[in-house]
Amino acid sequence: METSDEDDRENTFERLCPYGAPMRMLPGVADRTPEEWAQEYGKRQFALQERLTDKLADLLAELLKGARIDYVNNIEQRTKTEQSLADKLRRKGESYQDPLAEVGDLSGLRVITYLPSDRVRVGELIEQEFAVDPERSPGESAPSDPARFGYESAHYVVAVTQDRAALTDWADFADLVAEIQVRTVLQHAWAAISHKVDYKTEAGCLPRSVGNCSV
């Protein structure tokens, strides 16, 4: 029976990162509130997730340097806080059964390139060096809505590969995932402008017609 490339990628991710794959159900999790999940995250996972974020930023910088890919300044990084996780779970409602396993951006990194061609190269590098979850990784796609140009980053939910997880320095992170975004400097600038305009429009500082001018 033949399998598609997408099937192969999905099977590879689940084999390399079984706990990072969606739906790791734990006993009694259905009745937990967003605040209770956030507290559990703070106690059980935040410190480890923060270490993963730092290590991934260093690794990405090393990989980009080795591949001679130009990117803007430092790699942006952040680890989701307890409050931001609780806020996300409230917005998402019942979408998650076990957020600590299913939320893909507890560690978030962003690479900003100068050229679209370099953005593609970064994506190819990520797919070579990490186990990528195909279901949660849109990757490269053509912008579908001009108003969302700045949000059309390529997104990759990744885990460390089995070979890297076997190394002492990486063993603690074998069951965790992170999200890496890749966008061009023009997309990044557009996203910043759109965010500012949207905020002022929602706050009533600008009329809706002005907000629509960002399209």
ZAMARGU-4260 file (C-alpha; in steps of 0.2 Angstrom, whole numbers, plus 5000, padded with zeros to 4 digits):
<rodrens>
0) 5000/5000/5000 | 5007/5017/4995 | 5008/5031/5007 | 5009/5050/5003 | 5023/5061/5008
5) 5011/5070/5020 | 5006/5053/5028 | 5025/5049/5030 | 5028/5066/5038 | 5014/5063/5051
10) 5019/5046/5055 | 5037/5052/5058 | 5031/5066/5070 | 5021/5054/5080 | 5035/5041/5081
15) 5048/5054/5086 | 5037/5064/5098 | 5022/5053/5104 | 5018/5065/5119 | 5018/5081/5109
20) 5006/5074/5096 | 4988/5079/5099 | 4976/5071/5111 | 4987/5065/5126 | 4972/5062/5137
25) 4975/5062/5156 | 4962/5056/5170 | 4950/5069/5175 | 4956/5083/5164 | 4939/5087/5156
30) 4932/5098/5170 | 4948/5108/5173 | 4946/5127/5171 | 4958/5138/5160 | 4965/5144/5177
35) 4968/5127/5183 | 4977/5122/5168 | 4988/5137/5168 | 4992/5133/5186 | 4997/5115/5182
40) 5007/5122/5167 | 5016/5134/5179 | 5020/5120/5191 | 5024/5106/5179 | 5030/5113/5163
45) 5034/5131/5162 | 5052/5131/5168 | 5056/5116/5156 | 5047/5125/5141 | 5057/5141/5145
50) 5073/5131/5143 | 5068/5123/5127 | 5064/5141/5120 | 5081/5146/5124 | 5090/5131/5117
55) 5079/5131/5101 | 5084/5150/5098 | 5103/5145/5100 | 5101/5130/5088 | 5091/5140/5075
60) 5105/5153/5075 | 5118/5140/5073 | 5109/5131/5059 | 5105/5148/5050 | 5123/5153/5051
65) 5129/5136/5044 | 5117/5137/5030 | 5122/5155/5026 | 5104/5162/5027 | 5103/5180/5031
70) 5090/5185/5044 | 5085/5201/5053 | 5094/5204/5070 | 5091/5191/5083 | 5078/5177/5082
75) 5063/5182/5091 | 5057/5171/5105 | 5045/5170/5120 | 5038/5156/5131 | 5020/5157/5135
80) 5016/5163/5153 | 5002/5155/5164 | 4991/5171/5161 | 4993/5170/5142 | 4989/5151/5142
85) 4974/5154/5152 | 4968/5168/5141 | 4971/5157/5126 | 4961/5143/5133 | 4946/5155/5137
90) 4946/5161/5119 | 4947/5143/5112 | 4933/5136/5124 | 4932/5117/5123 | 4945/5115/5109
95) 4958/5107/5120 | 4957/5091/5129 | 4974/5092/5137 | 4981/5109/5133 | 4999/5105/5140
100) 5001/5092/5126 | 4990/5100/5112 | 4995/5119/5112 | 5009/5120/5100 | 5015/5137/5104
105) 5020/5136/5122 | 5037/5140/5115 | 5037/5152/5101 | 5051/5158/5090 | 5051/5169/5074
110) 5064/5170/5060 | 5062/5186/5050 | 5071/5185/5033 | 5075/5199/5020 | 5069/5189/5005
115) 5055/5177/5001 | 5067/5165/4994 | 5076/5165/5011 | 5060/5162/5020 | 5058/5146/5009
120) 5075/5141/5013 | 5072/5143/5031 | 5057/5132/5030 | 5067/5118/5021 | 5080/5119/5035
125) 5067/5117/5048 | 5059/5102/5040 | 5077/5094/5038 | 5082/5097/5056 | 5066/5095/5066
130) 5051/5083/5067 | 5037/5093/5060 | 5019/5090/5064 | 5011/5092/5047 | 4993/5094/5054
135) 4998/5110/5063 | 5011/5116/5052 | 5004/5126/5037 | 5022/5130/5030 | 5023/5139/5014
140) 5006/5145/5007 | 5000/5159/4995 | 4992/5173/5005 | 4973/5170/5003 | 4967/5187/5010
145) 4977/5204/5007 | 4971/5210/5023 | 4981/5196/5032 | 4997/5198/5022 | 5007/5201/5038
150) 4999/5186/5046 | 5004/5174/5032 | 5020/5168/5041 | 5025/5150/5038 | 5021/5141/5054
155) 5030/5125/5059 | 5025/5115/5075 | 5041/5105/5079 | 5049/5093/5091 | 5067/5088/5092
160) 5072/5073/5081 | 5075/5056/5089 | 5094/5058/5086 | 5094/5075/5095 | 5083/5069/5109
165) 5096/5055/5113 | 5109/5068/5117 | 5111/5072/5135 | 5108/5091/5132 | 5091/5088/5123
170) 5084/5073/5132 | 5073/5083/5144 | 5064/5090/5129 | 5059/5075/5120 | 5041/5076/5124
175) 5039/5095/5121 | 5034/5105/5105 | 5037/5122/5099 | 5031/5134/5085 | 5043/5142/5073
180) 5036/5156/5063 | 5045/5162/5047 | 5041/5178/5038 | 5049/5192/5028 | 5053/5209/5035
185) 5039/5216/5024 | 5027/5204/5031 | 5033/5208/5049 | 5031/5227/5046 | 5014/5225/5039
190) 5009/5214/5054 | 5015/5228/5066 | 5006/5241/5057 | 4990/5231/5055 | 4990/5227/5074
195) 4992/5245/5078 | 4978/5251/5067 | 4966/5237/5072 | 4969/5241/5091 | 4965/5259/5088
200) 4950/5255/5078 | 4943/5244/5091 | 4947/5256/5104 | 4937/5270/5095 | 4952/5280/5092
205) 4950/5278/5073 | 4935/5276/5062 | 4932/5259/5055 | 4934/5266/5037 | 4952/5271/5042
210) 4956/5254/5049 | 4950/5246/5032 | 4963/5257/5023 | 4976/5244/5029 | 4970/5232/5017
</rodrens>
